[in-house]
């Protein structure tokens, strides 16, 4: 966890992967491994870990949120929208609101840029984190 906190995503991914060899269904380690790969720009690897999370816990908001972000970061807005349609987290209202806005605009047929959408949702994630500080 220390490597992740320090932004050393290469080290974090390696250590979490080693841990998962012993505990392959550890949800937190799966999430954090996926997050490490997401930060490294390795979206397919990240989604592989989040898919495992969703196999164990289909409504896991973290995996749904970041799986959608990984698709959006690659310009795959339709795939991102499909993921975010199952996101529901009243404990993260700033994130929930941003996703609701994106879903509403998409359903209304508004033109959306996937990268801009990802950036806006990541800003909402940061604002939500700042509220907890």
N, C-alpha and C positions, 0 to 999 in steps of 0.2 A: 504494500500500500504506500510505503514511503516513496518508492520510485515513481509511482503514479502521481502522488501529490507534488513531487518535484518536477514533473513534466518529462521524466525520462521514460518515454513510452516504449522504447526498444527493450530496455531492461524490465519494465513492468510486464510487457507481453511475454517475455521469456520466462520470468518467474511465475506468472500466473499459469502459463502453459505447463510448466513443470509441476505445479501444484495440482492441476487438473488431471495429470496422469494418475495421481493417487486418489483424487476425489472428482471423478468426471461429471457428477451431477450437482456440484456446488454452484448454486445460482449466482451468488455474489461474485465468485471468481470468473464464471462464464461472462457475466455482464462486464466486469472490469477488463477482461481480456479483449472482449469485443470493442470496448471503449478505447483501449490502448491502440488497437489496430485502426480504429476509426481516426484517431488523432494522427496516426502515421500515414493516413490516406489509403490504407489497404481495405477498401470497402467490402470486397468479397470475403476476406478473412473475418472481418468484423461481423458481417451478417451471418456467417457460419456459426459463430458463437451465440449470437442473439437468437438464431433459429433453434438452437439447443435449449436456450432459456424458454422459448415459447412452446417447445414440445413438453417441457416440464410444467410450466405455468403459462397457459395461453393468453392470459390478460395482463401479463407483466408490462406495466406502463413504461418502464425504462427501455426495455427491448423494443417495444412498439415505437416509442418516440425516436430512438436513435436509428432503428432500422429505416424508418421513414426519412430521417435526416441523411442517412447514407445514400439512399436513392436520390433524394433531391440534390445532394452534392454532385452526383453524377449526371444531373440533368433529366432524371427519370421521374418527372412530376407525377405521372399517373400511378406509378408504383408507390411513391411516397404517400399520395392521397389515400390509396387503398389501405396502407398501414395505419395512417392517422385516423381513419374512420373508426377504428376500434380503440382509440386512445380516449380515456376518460379518467381524469384525476382532479377531484375537487380540492385536493390538498396543494395543488400547484396551479392556482388560478391564473397567473400571468401566462404560463405556458398553454394552459387549456384555452384561454381566450384567443391567443395568437393562432392556435390550430383551428379553432372554430371559425375565425375570420378567413383563414386560408380555405377551409372546406366550403364555406359559404360562397366565397368568390369563385372558386372552381366550379361549384354546382350552378352558379349563375352564368357560367360561360365566360367569365372575365379572363383576359389573357394574363397569365402569370409566368414569371421567369423562375425556374426551379432553383437556381443559385441564390437569387434574391430572397425567395421564400425560406430557404435553408438559413441564410444569414439572419433574417428577421426572427425565426424561431430560436436560433442560437442566442440572439440578443435577449429574447424573452427568458430563456433558460438562465442567462447571466443575471438578469434583473430579479428573477425569482430567487436565485442563490443569494443575491445581495440583500434581499428582504429577510433572509434567515440569519444574517450576520449581526 
